[in-house]
Amino acid sequence: MKDKPLLTVSRLSKRFARGSAPVTAVDDVSFHIDPSETLALAGPSGSGKSTIARLLLRLIEADAGSIRFGGEDFLALKGQALRRRRKKLQLVFQDPLAAFNPRATVARAIEDPLRIHAVVPRRDRADRVTTLLERVGLDPGLRGRAIHEVSGGQRQRVAIARALATKPSLIVLDEALSALDVSVRRRILDLLLDLQHEEKIAYLFISHDLAVVRAIAHRVLILDHGRIAEQGNARAVIDAPRSDIGRALVGAVPKLRHT
């Protein structure tokens, strides 16, 4: 018997006030993510990808629609109940410096969620930080370094370690690889695939780069102006896109045109 979806989004919509007329950023979007699955949201800038991520994390509130996460009505949760459920839903940004205090140390950046969510007792936090650093392929000797002193690839690994700290069932990766050079991107991609296999984590992978989406995602939704233009098996959609926006995205990645 197939597991129930981990996340179910139904008819989600969000509008923003821009001058005299509202702008629809997300328009009647529905999808689900199964346990241990990677669903990609792809589309050009302004297509609604990051707005959906912010809605899922309750960083902004939806105008309409529903979100069920782990069997609960996520939009109805408040206070302590929301904090308990939110620790199972983590986010990795494109630029970790936007999420971290740049003067914080690597250890502090990873320790914060352990403290905030009381994941482990205080006496065990240092050991847990060491374990998490090793888990993402970093030398524990970096723990005393300031975030702004480590490389972009190392910062992204710290961000992943921080996301893993609360033992999430779903991680939202919002353009998490796009600022990295190609060789570093490949290593981080391999890390994410290994973590998913070993930890049974689901990913919502947000990207405009279909080459990366093809390498990591099981399914893909292609967005255009806040609506779903097409969806399906990631490789099938990318190999033979049916929508105009899908064809344009594939055409923007030269190596995909000939595969």
Secondary structure, DSSP 8 states (H G I E B T S, - for coil): -----SEEEEEEEEEEEETTEEEEEEEEEEEEE-TT-EEEEE--TTSSHHHHHHHHTTSS--SEEEEEETTEEGGG--HHHHHHHHTTEEEE-S-GGGTS-TTSBHHHHHHHHHHHTT-S-GGGHHHHHHHHHHHTT--GGGGGSBGGGS-HHHHHHHHHHHHHTT--SEEEEESTTTTS-HHHHHHHHHHHHHHHHHH--EEEEEES-HHHHHHH-SEEEEEETTEEEEEEEHHHHHHS--SHHHHHHHHTSGGGTT-
